[in-house]
């Protein structure tokens, strides 16, 4: 086996040190929000966004005013994207059915899929206002039937971002706030004097938002740990360096710490792609961000075989995996740890992020080993129920239950079963003993 790194990102120890700093900042900030509520939120918004309006929640008239600033073409594009995302979310929802089955005469078991009752949807702003994230969280929660959808995004240039507000409103948000960062997710999860807390937080964000969600998990549910975006290109000689480099650098512009990785079985393609990345970075308007990401978090890995490429890809478990090979369907069949796959050169991560219909909130930092991305099912809770409808079933199941409870030493548990055996089966089971 020969797996060679032609380019490697910064050491894990450096990344861990950065994570520790973020963790400490978030812990202190959430404690402040919990203690001081609206006052802390206002201070944080003023400090980080230079934004301190009388109220952070937008009124209906403010929403309308913001939407009127969006061009007709942009509104059409938002509608198109939301149509694609809604279609796929509705198909996913239709695949989740309630179940009821009689497992034996007189015993009925079932489950119901019930929407989470309130969700806070965070939409990132900052350098790149993520209009698409509003579709992915708000609209998908709406399709799931969530009765209270709260959406929040930071101000851009001192005011609500018109297109984000439009996407939130059109997606079905019931409350829209102009708040960013830790203060947004903290306020939605913990609640303040003016913001009722939600049951669940969803949506991507920077390292601070991701860490805040991690620390709040348990108090509220979360979709997943969605940190800085990751992109992986798995390619062989069926494609060229230009398309590989474009897909790598195109995602690296997300932030200063967005990992991008090429895995290939062609040393020439690897070397040509690195050269092409340098060329693109010399002409890309967002190169200031993308260059730092590529230099510090870029990997180029050369393998001998597709089996080795598959092994490395599954171990790294990246968020976006762009596959351009002579056996794309083989990777689809054998990949098991990733956020989302983008198969073939006609497909690309940007379309997945913005418009094609799948959800772009995906697992990062190897979370793809144990969870998929945000989808309509994340907003649904599957709750079971049981019903015994005959005396015979109550007595029969009760006898088994009594003995199994006593096997574990739970006498009180056994009596729950025994009383049914006595009442519905007419059998004399002495108190505190197992049914015969």
C-alpha positions in Angstrom: 0.0 0.0 0.0 1.3 3.4 -0.9 -0.5 6.5 0.4 1.6 9.7 0.0 0.8 13.2 1.1 2.2 15.7 -1.4 0.7 18.5 0.7 -0.5 18.3 4.3 -2.5 20.7 6.5 -1.3 22.1 9.8 -0.8 19.6 12.6 -3.7 18.4 14.8 -2.1 19.9 17.9 -2.4 23.4 16.4 -6.0 22.8 15.5 -6.7 21.5 19.0 -5.2 24.6 20.6 -7.5 26.8 18.4 -10.5 24.7 19.4 -9.6 25.2 23.1 -9.6 29.0 22.8 -13.0 28.9 21.1 -14.4 26.6 23.8 -13.4 29.0 26.6 -14.8 32.1 24.8 -18.1 30.3 24.2 -18.5 29.1 27.7 -18.1 32.6 29.2 -20.4 34.1 26.6 -23.2 31.6 27.2 -22.9 32.1 31.0 -23.3 35.9 30.4 -26.4 35.4 28.3 -27.9 33.1 30.8 -27.3 35.6 33.7 -28.2 38.8 32.0 -30.5 37.9 29.1 -31.4 40.7 26.7 -28.8 43.0 28.2 -26.0 40.6 27.4 -27.4 39.9 23.9 -27.6 43.7 23.2 -24.0 44.2 24.5 -22.7 41.3 22.3 -24.5 42.5 19.2 -23.2 46.0 19.6 -19.7 44.7 20.2 -19.5 42.3 17.3 -22.0 43.7 14.8 -22.2 47.4 15.8 -26.0 46.8 15.8 -28.3 47.7 18.8 -31.8 48.4 17.6 -34.8 48.9 19.9 -35.9 45.4 19.1 -34.1 42.6 17.4 -37.2 40.9 16.2 -38.5 42.2 12.8 -42.1 43.3 12.5 -44.2 42.3 9.6 -43.7 45.8 8.1 -40.0 45.6 8.5 -40.0 42.2 6.8 -42.0 43.6 3.9 -39.6 46.6 3.6 -36.6 44.3 3.5 -38.2 42.1 0.9 -38.9 45.1 -1.3 -35.2 45.7 -1.6 -34.6 42.3 -3.3 -34.6 42.5 -7.1 -37.2 40.6 -9.1 -34.5 38.3 -10.5 -33.1 37.5 -7.1 -36.7 36.7 -5.8 -37.2 34.4 -8.8 -33.9 32.6 -8.0 -34.9 32.2 -4.4 -38.3 30.8 -5.4 -36.6 28.3 -7.8 -34.2 27.1 -5.1 -37.0 26.8 -2.5 -39.1 24.8 -5.0 -36.3 22.3 -5.5 -35.6 22.0 -1.8 -39.3 21.7 -0.9 -39.8 18.9 -3.5 -37.0 16.8 -2.0 -38.0 17.5 1.6 -41.6 16.5 0.8 -40.4 13.3 -0.8 -38.3 12.6 2.3 -41.3 13.3 4.6 -43.5 11.0 2.6 -41.0 8.2 3.2 -41.5 8.4 7.0 -44.7 6.7 7.9 -46.4 6.0 11.2 -46.5 2.3 12.1 -49.0 0.2 13.9 -48.8 -3.6 14.1 -50.5 -6.4 16.1 -47.5 -8.4 17.1 -49.6 -11.1 18.8 -53.3 -11.4 19.4 -54.4 -8.5 21.6 -51.0 -6.6 21.6 -50.8 -3.5 19.4 -47.5 -1.6 19.1 -46.9 1.5 17.0 -44.9 4.7 16.5 -45.9 8.2 15.5 -43.6 10.8 13.9 -44.2 14.1 15.7 -42.6 17.4 14.8 -40.3 19.1 17.3 -42.5 21.9 18.7 -40.1 24.8 18.3 -36.9 25.2 16.3 -34.3 28.0 16.2 -32.7 28.2 12.7 -29.4 30.1 12.5 -28.3 31.6 9.2 -24.7 32.7 9.0 -23.8 36.1 7.8 -20.4 37.8 8.2 -18.3 38.0 5.1 -20.6 35.8 3.1 -24.3 36.1 3.9 -25.7 32.6 3.5 -29.1 33.1 1.9 -29.2 29.4 1.1 -29.0 28.3 4.7 -32.4 29.9 5.3 -33.9 27.5 2.8 -32.2 24.5 4.2 -33.3 25.0 7.8 -36.5 27.1 7.8 -38.1 25.5 4.8 -37.3 22.0 5.8 -38.6 22.6 9.3 -41.8 23.9 7.7 -42.2 20.8 5.6 -41.8 18.7 8.7 -44.7 20.6 10.3 -42.8 22.4 13.1 -45.4 24.8 14.7 -42.9 27.5 15.8 -39.9 28.3 13.6 -37.6 31.0 14.8 -34.9 32.3 12.4 -32.0 34.5 13.1 -29.2 36.0 11.0 -26.6 38.7 11.8 -27.0 42.2 10.3 -25.0 43.0 7.2 -23.7 46.6 6.9 -25.8 47.6 9.9 -29.2 46.3 8.8 -31.1 43.1 8.0 -29.9 41.4 4.9 -32.9 41.7 2.5 -32.4 38.4 0.6 -31.9 36.4 3.9 -35.1 38.0 5.3 -36.9 37.1 2.1 -35.7 33.5 2.2 -36.6 33.1 5.9 -40.1 34.6 5.4 -40.8 32.6 2.2 -39.5 29.5 3.8 -42.1 29.7 6.6 -40.4 31.4 9.6 -42.8 32.6 12.3 -40.3 34.9 14.1 -37.3 36.6 12.5 -34.5 38.1 14.5 -31.5 40.1 13.4 -28.8 38.6 15.7 -25.6 36.8 14.9 -23.0 34.5 16.4 -23.1 33.1 19.9 -25.6 35.7 21.0 -28.1 34.4 18.5 -27.9 30.7 19.3 -27.5 31.4 23.0 -30.6 33.6 23.1 -32.7 31.1 21.1 -31.7 28.2 23.3 -31.6 29.8 26.7 -34.3 32.3 26.2 -34.3 36.0 27.3 -36.9 38.4 28.5 -38.1 38.9 25.0 -37.2 35.6 23.2 -38.9 32.4 24.3 -36.5 29.5 24.2 -36.7 26.8 21.5 -36.5 23.0 21.8 -33.9 22.6 19.0 -31.1 24.5 17.2 -30.2 24.0 13.6 -28.0 25.5 11.0 -24.4 25.9 10.1 -22.0 28.6 11.4 -18.5 29.5 12.2 -16.4 27.8 14.9 -18.0 29.8 17.7 -21.5 29.0 16.6 -20.7 25.3 16.3 -19.1 25.2 19.7 -22.1 27.1 21.2 -24.4 24.5 19.8 -22.2 21.7 21.2 -22.3 23.3 24.7 -26.0 23.8 24.5 -26.7 20.3 23.4 -28.8 18.5 26.1 -30.6 21.7 27.1 -31.8 21.7 23.5 -31.5 19.3 20.6 -29.3 20.2 17.7 -29.1 19.0 14.1 -25.4 18.1 14.1 -22.0 19.5 14.7 -21.5 21.7 11.7 -18.2 23.5 11.9 -16.1 25.0 9.1 -17.0 23.6 5.7 -14.9 20.7 4.3 -14.5 19.6 0.7 -12.9 16.5 -0.8 -12.2 15.7 -4.4 -11.7 12.1 -5.4 -10.4 12.1 -8.9 -8.6 10.0 -11.5 -7.4 10.7 -15.0 -10.9 11.0 -16.4 -10.8 14.7 -15.4 -8.2 17.4 -15.5 -6.5 19.7 -13.0 -8.6 22.7 -13.8 -11.9 21.2 -12.7 -10.3 19.6 -9.6 -8.6 22.9 -8.5 -11.8 24.9 -9.2 -13.8 22.5 -6.9 -11.2 22.7 -4.2 -10.6 26.4 -4.1 -14.2 27.2 -4.7 -15.0 25.8 -1.3 -11.9 27.0 0.5 -13.2 30.5 0.1 -15.8 29.8 2.9 -13.4 30.8 5.6 -9.8 30.8 6.9 -10.1 27.3 8.2 -12.0 25.4 5.6 -10.3 22.0 4.8 -9.9 21.0 1.2 -8.5 17.7 0.1 -7.6 16.0 -3.2 -7.3 12.2 -3.3 -6.1 10.7 -6.5 -4.3 7.8 -8.0 -2.4 10.0 -10.5 0.7 11.9 -9.3 0.6 14.0 -12.4 -3.0 15.1 -11.7 -2.0 15.9 -8.1 0.9 18.0 -9.1 -1.0 19.7 -11.9 -3.9 20.5 -9.5 -1.6 22.1 -7.0 -0.2 24.3 -9.8 -3.7 25.1 -11.0 -4.8 26.0 -7.4 -1.9 28.6 -7.3 -3.0 30.0 -10.7 -6.6 30.4 -9.5 -5.6 32.0 -6.2 -3.8 34.6 -8.2 -7.0 35.7 -10.0 -9.8 34.8 -7.5 -11.4 37.9 -5.9 -11.9 36.0 -2.6 -8.3 34.7 -2.7 -7.4 36.4 0.6 -9.6 33.9 2.4 -9.2 30.9 0.2 -5.4 31.1 0.1 -5.1 30.9 3.9 -7.5 28.0 4.0 -5.7 26.1 1.2 -2.2 26.8 2.7 -3.2 25.8 6.2 -5.9 23.2 5.7 -5.3 21.8 2.3 -4.2 18.2 1.7 -3.1 16.4 -1.5 -3.0 12.6 -1.2 -1.7 10.2 -3.9 -2.7 6.5 -3.7 -2.0 3.5 -5.8 -5.5 2.2 -6.2 -9.1 3.1 -5.9 -9.4 0.8 -2.9 -6.8 2.9 -1.1 -8.6 6.1 -2.2 -11.8 4.7 -0.8 -10.2 3.7 2.5 -8.6 7.2 3.0 -11.9 8.9 2.1 -13.9 6.9 4.6 -11.4 7.5 7.3 -11.4 11.2 6.8 -15.2 11.4 6.6 -15.4 14.8 4.9 -18.5 16.9 4.6 -18.6 17.4 0.8 -17.2 14.6 -1.3 -16.9 15.3 -5.1 -16.2 12.1 -7.0 -15.0 12.3 -10.6 -13.7 8.9 -11.7 -14.3 6.0 -14.1 -16.3 4.3 -11.3 -18.5 6.9 -9.5 -21.3 4.4 -8.7 -18.7 2.1 -7.1 -17.9 4.9 -4.7 -21.6 5.5 -4.1 -22.0 1.9 -3.2 -19.0 1.7 -0.9 -18.6 5.1 0.7 -20.0 4.9 4.3 -18.7 8.0 6.1 -19.3 11.4 4.6 -21.8 14.3 4.6 -23.0 14.3 1.0 -21.7 12.9 -2.3 -21.5 14.8 -5.6 -21.1 12.3 -8.4 -19.5 13.0 -11.7 -18.0 16.1 -13.3 -21.4 17.6 -14.2 -22.3 17.7 -10.5 -20.7 20.2 -8.0 -20.8 21.2 -4.4 -21.9 24.8 -5.1 -25.2 23.5 -6.7 -25.7 21.3 -3.7 -25.1 24.2 -1.4 -27.5 26.6 -3.1 -30.1 25.2 -5.4 -30.3 21.5 -6.5 -32.6 20.4 -3.6 -30.5 18.4 -1.2 -29.7 19.9 2.2 -26.4 21.7 2.7 -26.2 21.5 6.5 -23.9 18.5 6.7 -21.6 16.8 9.3 -18.0 17.9 9.7 -15.0 16.9 11.8 -15.7 13.2 11.1 -19.3 13.3 12.4 -20.3 11.7 9.1 -19.2 8.4 10.8 -22.3 8.5 12.9 -24.8 10.9 11.4 -26.0 12.2 8.1 -26.9 15.8 7.4 -29.9 18.0 8.2 -33.1 16.7 6.6 -36.8 16.7 7.2 -36.5 13.7 9.6 -34.3 15.7 12.0 -37.3 17.8 12.9 -39.4 14.7 13.6 -39.4 12.7 16.8 -40.4 9.0 16.5 -42.4 8.1 19.6 -43.6 4.6 20.3 -46.9 3.5 22.0 -48.3 0.2 23.2 -51.9 -1.0 23.7 -53.1 -4.3 25.1 -56.7 -5.0 24.0 -57.7 -8.4 25.4 -57.7 -10.0 28.8 -55.8 -13.0 27.5 -53.0 -10.9 26.1 -52.8 -8.9 29.4 -52.4 -12.1 31.4 -50.0 -13.8 29.1 -47.6 -10.9 28.6 -48.0 -10.1 32.4 -46.7 -13.6 33.3 -43.6 -13.2 31.2 -43.1 -9.7 32.4 -43.4 -10.7 36.1 -40.8 -13.4 35.8 -38.4 -11.2 33.9 -38.7 -8.3 36.4 -38.0 -10.7 39.3 -35.0 -12.0 37.4 -33.5 -8.5 37.8 -34.7 -8.1 41.3 -37.4 -5.5 40.6 -40.3 -6.5 42.8 -42.3 -3.4 42.3 -42.0 -3.8 38.6 -43.2 -7.4 38.9 -46.3 -6.2 40.7 -47.3 -4.0 37.8 -47.4 -7.2 35.8 -48.9 -9.4 38.6 -51.9 -7.2 39.2 -52.8 -7.6 35.5 -52.4 -11.4 35.8 -54.7 -11.4 38.8 -57.3 -9.1 37.4 -57.4 -10.1 33.7 -56.3 -13.7 34.0 -58.0 -14.7 37.2 -54.8 -16.3 38.5 -53.6 -16.1 42.2 -50.1 -14.7 42.2 -49.0 -13.9 45.8 -47.7 -10.4 46.3 -44.0 -10.1 45.8 -43.5 -13.3 43.9 -43.1 -14.2 40.2 -46.0 -15.5 38.2 -45.9 -19.2 37.5 
